[in-house]
Amino acid sequence: MDFFTPIVDDPHTFGMIAAANSLSDVYAMGGRPICAMNIVCFPAGEMEISVLREILAGGLEKLHEARAVLAGGHSVQDKELKYGLAVTGLVHPDRVLANQGARPGDRLILTKPIGTGIVSTALKAGQASTTAVEAATAAMTALNRAAAEALAAFEVHACTDITGFGFIGHAAGMIAETDLGLVFDGRAVPLLPGTIDYAEMGLLPGGLHRNRAFREEIVSWDPGVPMPLRDALYDPQTSGGLLIAIPEPEAAALLDTLHTAGLAHPAVIGEVVAGGAGRITFA
């Protein structure tokens, strides 16, 4: 279950983003969503009911795309608008993908660009370009369905979706309480247009600072990695992509499969190393 306040102005688009974000956890575990329940907090009497109608229509559009059924939902009156889904999915017991299980030598593939939190903050400040907003919206409304379906043909050791804890936070979960480490090429991580520029302007969401404070002790940086890029790697994401640990011999084939499935930005961005003592290194 996941729900949150609007991060874009258009209610239909907000509904699509919230639904895609809620569906993501099922895809991250290799599952197939089958049904969902709406979760709504709405300021009745203070906002036109047509706004809620458009939000629900956006969510339903994504459920249809996911081939899942809307089975009802629950609403409460609240001063602050919120929307999301409680999603039920299916996965074969032998095909469950967990966020841990990565092995030394695995390559790490990211399926979507990051930067949605920074771009959203720039939008609220009236500084975001049309190009940046359109790219962020396209990323957030895109289901992780195609990526999850592509994984079925490969030996995936670990998988997680990148959401509120940011890229670093979710990557850290892959090696928590293990002796493994992750080594990333920070410049290989795909970014949304404008992300670095807005970070340089100081347009950073509050969650980014909390993510940094929580994980900075386990992260090492090459001096050449610029601060705006470091900021972006802590940026809390909405409806982010999948981070996948896969044996090195299969990485190129998976990347080709993801491209064929229509994903525009999948990239090999790092590897799993032995003896890393639960640390993340950016070169």
C-alpha positions in Angstrom: 0.0 0.0 0.0 1.2 3.5 -0.8 -0.3 6.9 -1.1 0.8 10.5 -1.0 0.0 14.2 -1.7 0.0 15.6 -5.2 3.3 16.3 -6.8 1.9 17.7 -10.1 -0.9 20.1 -10.8 -3.0 18.0 -13.2 -5.3 15.6 -11.2 -5.4 12.9 -13.9 -1.6 12.8 -14.1 -1.4 12.7 -10.3 -3.7 9.7 -10.3 -1.5 7.9 -12.9 1.7 8.6 -11.0 0.2 7.5 -7.6 -1.1 4.3 -9.1 2.2 3.5 -10.9 4.1 4.1 -7.7 1.8 1.8 -5.7 2.0 -1.0 -8.3 5.8 -0.8 -8.3 6.4 -2.9 -5.2 4.7 -5.9 -6.8 6.7 -5.6 -9.9 9.9 -5.3 -7.9 9.3 -8.7 -6.4 8.7 -10.3 -9.8 5.0 -10.3 -9.2 1.9 -9.6 -11.4 -0.7 -7.2 -9.9 -4.2 -8.7 -10.0 -6.4 -6.3 -8.1 -6.2 -3.0 -6.1 -8.2 -0.9 -3.7 -8.3 2.9 -3.9 -7.1 4.9 -0.8 -8.4 8.5 -0.8 -8.2 11.4 1.5 -10.2 14.3 0.1 -11.1 17.8 1.4 -14.8 17.6 0.6 -16.4 21.0 0.4 -13.1 22.7 -0.2 -12.3 21.1 -3.6 -14.4 20.3 -6.6 -15.5 16.7 -6.8 -14.4 16.8 -10.4 -10.8 16.8 -9.2 -11.3 13.6 -7.4 -13.0 12.1 -10.4 -10.0 12.9 -12.6 -7.6 11.5 -10.0 -9.5 8.2 -9.8 -9.7 8.1 -13.6 -5.9 8.4 -13.8 -5.4 5.6 -11.4 -7.9 3.4 -13.2 -6.0 4.0 -16.5 -2.8 2.6 -15.0 -4.7 -0.4 -13.5 -6.1 -1.2 -16.9 -2.5 -1.0 -18.3 -1.4 -3.3 -15.6 -4.3 -5.7 -16.4 -5.4 -5.5 -12.8 -8.9 -5.1 -11.4 -10.1 -2.2 -9.3 -12.0 -3.9 -6.4 -13.2 -0.9 -4.5 -11.6 1.3 -1.9 -12.0 3.6 1.0 -12.2 7.4 1.4 -12.0 9.8 4.4 -12.5 13.5 4.6 -9.1 15.2 5.1 -7.8 18.8 4.8 -5.0 17.5 2.7 -5.6 15.6 -0.6 -4.0 12.1 -0.8 -4.3 9.2 -3.1 -2.8 5.8 -3.7 -3.6 2.1 -3.9 -3.5 -1.1 -1.9 -2.4 -3.7 -4.4 -2.5 -7.5 -4.4 -0.4 -9.5 -6.7 0.7 -13.0 -7.5 4.2 -14.5 -8.0 5.4 -18.1 -8.1 7.2 -19.0 -4.8 10.3 -20.0 -6.7 10.4 -16.7 -8.6 10.1 -14.2 -5.8 12.7 -11.4 -6.2 14.0 -10.0 -2.9 16.1 -6.9 -2.4 18.9 -9.0 -1.0 20.7 -12.0 -2.5 23.2 -10.2 -4.7 26.5 -12.0 -5.3 30.0 -10.8 -5.9 30.6 -10.0 -9.6 26.9 -9.2 -10.3 26.3 -6.2 -12.5 23.8 -3.6 -11.4 21.2 -2.3 -13.9 18.9 0.7 -13.3 15.8 0.9 -15.5 14.7 4.5 -15.1 16.5 7.9 -14.7 16.5 9.5 -11.3 15.8 13.1 -10.3 12.0 13.2 -9.8 12.2 14.8 -6.4 14.5 17.6 -7.5 12.5 18.3 -10.7 9.3 18.3 -8.6 10.9 20.8 -6.2 11.9 23.0 -9.1 8.4 22.8 -10.5 6.9 24.0 -7.2 9.5 26.9 -7.3 8.5 27.8 -10.8 11.9 27.0 -12.1 11.4 23.7 -14.0 11.6 23.7 -17.7 8.8 22.1 -19.8 11.3 19.5 -21.0 12.3 18.5 -17.5 8.6 18.3 -16.3 7.6 16.3 -19.3 10.5 13.9 -18.8 9.8 13.5 -15.1 6.1 12.9 -15.7 6.8 10.3 -18.3 9.2 8.5 -16.0 6.7 8.6 -13.0 3.7 7.4 -15.0 5.6 4.6 -16.6 4.8 1.2 -15.1 7.7 -1.1 -14.1 5.7 -3.9 -15.8 7.8 -4.3 -18.9 11.0 -4.4 -16.8 9.5 -7.0 -14.5 8.3 -9.2 -17.3 11.7 -9.0 -19.0 13.4 -10.3 -15.8 11.4 -13.6 -16.0 13.9 -15.0 -18.6 17.0 -14.2 -16.5 18.7 -15.3 -13.3 18.1 -12.3 -11.1 19.9 -12.4 -7.8 18.3 -9.3 -6.2 15.9 -6.5 -7.2 14.5 -3.4 -5.6 12.5 -0.4 -6.8 13.9 3.1 -6.2 11.4 5.3 -4.3 11.4 7.5 -1.2 14.7 6.5 0.3 16.5 7.6 -2.9 19.0 5.7 -5.1 21.5 5.3 -2.3 19.0 4.3 0.3 17.5 1.5 -1.7 20.9 0.3 -3.0 22.1 0.2 0.6 19.2 -2.2 1.3 20.8 -4.7 -1.1 23.8 -5.2 1.1 22.6 -4.3 4.6 24.1 -6.6 7.2 26.3 -8.4 4.6 30.0 -8.3 3.8 29.3 -7.2 0.3 29.9 -3.8 -1.2 28.5 -1.9 -4.2 30.7 0.1 -6.6 29.0 2.5 -8.9 30.1 4.8 -11.7 28.2 7.8 -10.6 28.3 9.4 -14.1 26.7 6.3 -15.6 23.5 6.7 -13.5 20.8 8.1 -15.9 19.4 11.4 -14.8 16.3 13.4 -15.8 16.9 16.6 -17.7 17.6 19.6 -15.5 18.4 17.5 -12.4 22.0 18.7 -12.0 21.1 22.3 -12.9 18.3 22.4 -10.3 20.5 20.8 -7.7 23.2 23.4 -8.3 20.5 26.1 -7.6 19.7 24.5 -4.3 16.3 23.2 -5.3 16.4 20.1 -3.1 13.5 18.4 -1.4 13.6 17.9 2.4 13.6 14.2 2.0 16.9 14.3 0.2 18.6 15.7 3.3 17.0 13.1 5.5 18.2 10.4 3.1 21.7 11.7 3.2 21.8 11.9 7.0 20.7 8.3 7.3 23.1 6.8 4.8 26.1 9.1 4.4 28.3 7.1 6.8 28.4 4.1 4.5 29.1 6.0 1.3 32.6 6.8 -0.2 33.0 9.3 -3.0 35.7 9.8 -5.6 36.7 13.5 -5.3 35.7 14.0 -8.9 32.1 13.2 -8.3 30.5 16.7 -8.2 28.2 17.7 -5.3 25.0 18.2 -7.5 25.4 14.6 -8.6 25.8 13.4 -5.0 22.6 15.3 -4.2 20.8 13.6 -7.0 21.8 10.2 -5.7 20.1 10.9 -2.4 17.0 12.4 -4.0 13.7 10.7 -3.0 12.0 9.2 -6.0 8.4 8.8 -6.9 7.6 5.7 -9.0 11.3 5.1 -9.8 12.8 2.3 -11.7 14.1 -1.1 -10.7 17.7 -1.7 -9.5 18.7 -5.2 -10.6 21.6 -7.4 -9.6 22.3 -10.0 -12.3 25.3 -12.2 -13.2 27.8 -10.4 -15.4 27.4 -12.9 -18.3 23.7 -12.1 -18.6 23.9 -8.3 -18.1 24.3 -7.4 -21.8 21.4 -9.6 -22.8 19.1 -8.2 -20.2 20.0 -4.7 -21.3 19.1 -5.6 -24.9 15.8 -7.1 -23.7 14.9 -4.0 -21.7 15.6 -1.8 -24.8 13.5 -4.1 -26.9 10.7 -3.9 -24.4 10.6 -0.1 -24.9 12.6 1.2 -22.0 14.5 4.2 -23.0 17.1 4.6 -20.3 18.2 1.3 -18.8 21.9 1.3 -18.0 24.6 -0.9 -16.3 25.9 1.4 -13.6 27.9 -0.7 -11.2 28.8 -4.1 -9.7 28.7 -6.1 -6.5 32.0 -6.7 -4.8 33.1 -9.1 -2.1 34.6 -7.8 1.2 32.9 -4.4 0.9 31.6 -4.5 4.5 28.3 -3.1 3.5 29.7 0.1 1.9 28.8 1.9 -1.3 31.5 3.5 -3.4 31.1 6.0 -6.2 33.9 6.3 -8.7 
